């Protein structure tokens, strides 16, 4: 399954994924990429960038057996992937 980040940003997407699949997720927030200008602006304004509405992100949940195929298809499209968040 795959979908774009909802209004809850990256954290919202992961929460929806966990709830829909009856999973408890542990998120290592430092591993999630946030562009430096975005990070600085959010710090200045007191926002958490991982909770903001987010354009241009895709969360894809694929079976481990299909991981390599998913990476082959998605890497050329994005250039920046997180193959696994634990």
Secondary structure by P-SEA (a helix, b strand, c coil): cccccccccaaaaaaaaaaaaccccccccccccccaaaaaaaaaacccccccccccbbbbbbcccaaaaaaaaccccccccccccc
